[in-house]
């Protein structure tokens, strides 16, 4: 799956192991790198849906965003690259048709 980043800072963190370690700490950096590898290896978002890292759709004011767990109460938040997010006949999102994401933030959701 194609991965882009919403800002320069996130892109730099993702592409520089030393910066990643400095900004995120050892545990969170390791998990962030693992999530990026999982997403990169996937053909579509459906490929990561059942992983134990809890890839899930967000709701309310974060509708059209997805997240997965990092450590403690931190999560990685992203959106599909598709301008119109594919939906099924019931109005749910078609994870199978989402083949690119934009990482928008790492957030403490507690």
BADRENLUM-238056 format. One record per residue (C-alpha): x, y, z; residue number from 1; residue in three letters. Coordinates in steps of 0.05 Angstrom, whole numbers, m for minus. Layout:
# residues N
((X Y Z) NUM "ALA")
...
//
This chain:
# residues 110
((0 0 0) 1 "UNK")
((25 70 m15) 2 "UNK")
((38 113 47) 3 "UNK")
((45 188 48) 4 "UNK")
((51 236 106) 5 "UNK")
((11 298 122) 6 "UNK")
((72 338 142) 7 "UNK")
((147 341 137) 8 "UNK")
((158 325 210) 9 "UNK")
((122 258 206) 10 "UNK")
((158 241 141) 11 "UNK")
((225 256 173) 12 "UNK")
((210 214 234) 13 "UNK")
((188 156 190) 14 "UNK")
((250 159 147) 15 "UNK")
((304 172 199) 16 "UNK")
((313 119 252) 17 "UNK")
((353 165 298) 18 "UNK")
((300 220 294) 19 "UNK")
((246 168 304) 20 "UNK")
((280 142 367) 21 "UNK")
((292 213 393) 22 "UNK")
((220 236 380) 23 "UNK")
((182 173 400) 24 "UNK")
((226 135 448) 25 "UNK")
((249 63 438) 26 "UNK")
((184 26 448) 27 "UNK")
((139 73 409) 28 "UNK")
((191 79 353) 29 "UNK")
((195 4 346) 30 "UNK")
((119 m2 343) 31 "UNK")
((112 57 294) 32 "UNK")
((163 24 248) 33 "UNK")
((126 m43 253) 34 "UNK")
((59 m10 235) 35 "UNK")
((91 26 175) 36 "UNK")
((119 m41 152) 37 "UNK")
((51 m75 160) 38 "UNK")
((16 m20 121) 39 "UNK")
((70 m18 67) 40 "UNK")
((67 m94 57) 41 "UNK")
((m9 m93 51) 42 "UNK")
((m42 m87 m17) 43 "UNK")
((m105 m57 14) 44 "UNK")
((m128 m35 82) 45 "UNK")
((m167 m100 88) 46 "UNK")
((m101 m138 93) 47 "UNK")
((m87 m107 162) 48 "UNK")
((m158 m106 188) 49 "UNK")
((m153 m171 228) 50 "UNK")
((m83 m159 257) 51 "UNK")
((m80 m154 333) 52 "UNK")
((m57 m82 329) 53 "UNK")
((m130 m61 327) 54 "UNK")
((m136 m26 260) 55 "UNK")
((m204 9 263) 56 "UNK")
((m247 64 236) 57 "UNK")
((m257 126 280) 58 "UNK")
((m324 159 292) 59 "UNK")
((m357 225 306) 60 "UNK")
((m310 285 293) 61 "UNK")
((m258 236 266) 62 "UNK")
((m303 203 216) 63 "UNK")
((m265 183 152) 64 "UNK")
((m202 170 194) 65 "UNK")
((m172 104 216) 66 "UNK")
((m125 86 272) 67 "UNK")
((m83 30 300) 68 "UNK")
((m52 20 368) 69 "UNK")
((20 37 384) 70 "UNK")
((34 33 459) 71 "UNK")
((m5 51 521) 72 "UNK")
((m56 103 499) 73 "UNK")
((m19 124 435) 74 "UNK")
((m45 109 366) 75 "UNK")
((m26 122 295) 76 "UNK")
((m81 160 257) 77 "UNK")
((m89 160 181) 78 "UNK")
((m138 173 125) 79 "UNK")
((m148 139 58) 80 "UNK")
((m115 173 m1) 81 "UNK")
((m178 163 m43) 82 "UNK")
((m216 229 m50) 83 "UNK")
((m282 193 m44) 84 "UNK")
((m275 136 5) 85 "UNK")
((m306 74 m26) 86 "UNK")
((m369 50 9) 87 "UNK")
((m412 m12 3) 88 "UNK")
((m487 m14 m8) 89 "UNK")
((m499 m8 67) 90 "UNK")
((m457 55 72) 91 "UNK")
((m398 23 106) 92 "UNK")
((m328 35 81) 93 "UNK")
((m297 m17 33) 94 "UNK")
((m230 m31 65) 95 "UNK")
((m214 m76 6) 96 "UNK")
((m215 m17 m42) 97 "UNK")
((m169 29 m1) 98 "UNK")
((m99 21 m29) 99 "UNK")
((m64 83 m3) 100 "UNK")
((m63 122 62) 101 "UNK")
((m39 188 90) 102 "UNK")
((m10 185 160) 103 "UNK")
((m36 247 196) 104 "UNK")
((m13 241 268) 105 "UNK")
((10 201 327) 106 "UNK")
((m35 219 385) 107 "UNK")
((m47 203 457) 108 "UNK")
((m122 188 458) 109 "UNK")
((m131 182 533) 110 "UNK")
//
